């Protein structure tokens, strides 16, 4: 069985140039990497689409690391380079201050991630392995979106879900991609899967992306993004940082006598 779009998964459609990362914060990138992992899990558990998942995983891990931005990297590869790489890709994220603090608190197990991608590239689909991996990845990427957490729980048991449950998961993912990554390489794949398997809701499903918007879309302040992304400890650290910066600025002002005052 041959799928036309397998051969098209050779370079990112979402981020064609490094500077285009400025559309996203590092928190957005973490959310998207998590969604891509969930999509690959779905695809490798669908017989017809398993080759797509294998090919995408192979291309994502083909460089053996995510250290350097590459124009021929997949969406997932480039997002991971921003989150875990050693070059200056992370400097391109939107809201530099908030993104830098989020990254400083991020602890992604890269060897574990690469091993999962290699297994996926070989077509290995084991519920126990995928379930444990997605749970750990959710924690490592600090996913706090309740909808994405629900998607992960359902995706982990994909083979045992009813048609209605699968429809809801696919709908949620497509909603997320439409808002956050419309040009995603996997968007046409998910749309094709939904159409062929009739994973289309009979009644309208509330768009939860509007209820819990992406950081770059929702107009959240930097402080709110950090509180949402790294929790109270991180937010407190950020508050201390801002206070210290404020005090330093005040003490650095020149005295009245220096400015000519009396």
ABEGO torsion letter per residue (X at the ends): XBBAAAAABABBAABABAAAAAABBAAAAAAAAAAAAAAAAAAAABAAAAAAAAAAAAAAAAAGBAABBBAABBAAAAAAAAAABABAAAAABBGAAAAAAAAAABBBBAAAAAAAAAAAAAGBBBAAAAAAAAAAAAAAAGBABAAAAAAAAAAAAAAABBAAAAAAAAAAAAAAAAAABAABAAAAAAAAAAAAAGBBBABBBBBAAAABBBAAAAGBBAAAAAAAAAEAAAAAAAAAAAAAAAAAAAAABBBAAAAGBX
